[in-house]
Amino acid sequence: MAGESQIQDRVQAKREVRRIKNLPTVPGIVAKISRMVENPETSAAEVGRMISQDQVLSAKVLRMANSAFFGMSRKISSISQALVILGFDVVKGLVLTSSVFDMIQKSMAGLWEHSIGCAAASGAVATLLGRADAEEVLVAGLLHDLGKVVLALNLPEEMNLVKEKLKTGSLLFYEAESQVLDFDHCEVGQWLAEHWNLPETLAEPMRLHHRPEKAVVKPDCTAIVHVADIIIRAKGFGNAGDKLVPPVSMAAWETLGLRKTDFLPILEVLEPKLASLCDLTSIDN
Amino acid sequence: MKRIPIDKAVPGQILAEKLARHDGVLLANQGAEITEGLLRMLSRMNIDTIVIEEEESRSAEEVINEYNQFLADLEARFIRVNDQQVLQALKKTLIFLATKARDETLALINIPADDSSPFPQKALNNQAGGGEADGR
């Protein structure tokens, strides 16, 4: 159990991060969509029109909607069509991803590739498990490491110390972060999720993808992102900051009811997707 | 495989994915060769990109070196989890797939099977270790 002084320290550290550099504000358009979606009277067409006003953003969202992620046999040609086919939450996640894409690209070489890889792996695991919410789980995989982005952009000196610690090759990224900062990207992800008012489908995997057994609201989604993160690191696709495969939480593994033989079909689905997704590495073009 | 814009496609390339119209109607199967006629049809239908098989530009030696490097990197990535059976199964599956891909690529490069070849078939088979994925 953490002592009172320890809790004090953590509260202090959290305040510090906010004070030194404010957490990035939620992209305006994401806040707008959230408000619109809260109103049950809002139609897909209305939300579609709002997003479509930003043509650059819409183009990025449509490019992801038509990518190998979702394997659509028909081309999605408008935002309102994407809303109908993929649902509000998925499109909102894609809008959020498109808005922070530059941030992710700038923060750490290879992190975007790790993110799209983890997204594709999350989708592959969710599909194998026959889950109806595979698209939502995929978006959770896409955004799970957003805490790393915030840390890299806001605490560059501390993150250089983290990189120094990682040179030994025996530490995982979150362990090095904890040693330097006394908190890690999962906690920063949690603050960000609270600050941005993100749904639990995104927030819990951001917070608990390294401790999925603690998940209570979306335990399956969190467990899938945990396993997907391991699979994509094991493949060596992208860069999560360290070069190690983290241990799998057996509790999460058992929650999902996965078997060891499931890795083969998952990887066989994943391989061609990753090859096709390489063109998402610069969604600006 | 790689996705290319339609204006970069040339006849003779091989489709790596089946090609369907926006309404789902199949236009060409995976493995089909791209022709002038197909390209004209695609531009009429506003299909912007296609996925083609990449030509193998590596030598057999490069393919084998890359494979060996993959195995070494894989071992290094797994150092913290060698005691977890589930993740050992993941490692074995990755080795199985990498070995399969290596052998398919080598078959494309079409190494002569006679002993004068720098990579006789026998030597390749000996390197094919790694084994099968669990339970398959």
Interface residues (C-beta under 8 A of the other chain):
Chain A: S73 R74 K75 S77 G169 S170 L172 I230 I231 R233 A234 K235 G236 K243 L244 V245 P246 P247 V248 M250 W253 R259 K260 T261 F263 L264 L267 E268 E271 P272 A275 S276 C278 D279
Chain B: M1 K2 R3 A16 E17 A20 H22 D23 G24 T49 V51 F70 D73 L74 A76 R77 F78 I79 R80 V81 Q84 Q85 V86 L87 A89 L90 K91 T93 L94 F96 L97 A133 D134 G135 R136
